[in-house]
Amino acid sequence: MNLLLWITVGFIVIGLFVLISMKKGMEERVAFAIENKDDTEAAKPVVWWIAGATIWGIVSVLFIVWSFSVYV
C-alpha cells in the first residue's frame, strides 16, 4: 500500500476516535452554556470543537478525493 493511503486511513480513523471521545464532554459543556446564558465564555470550546470537526471533515474528503485521483 502506498503512503498516501495509510495517511488517509490514519487521519480519518484517529480523527473519528478523537471526535467520538470528546463528544460527551462537549454535550456537558453545551448543557452548562444553556444554563448560564449570560456567560459567553462557556460556549467558546464548543464552537472551536465544531470548527475543528468541520475542518477535519473537509480535509478527510480532500484526502479521499486525492487518493481516488492517484489510484484510478
Summary of the structure (lengths in Angstrom):
residues: 72
radius of gyration: 16.4
end to end distance: 14.1
largest distance: 53.4
contacts: 161
relative contact order: 0.17
helix: 90%
strand: 0%
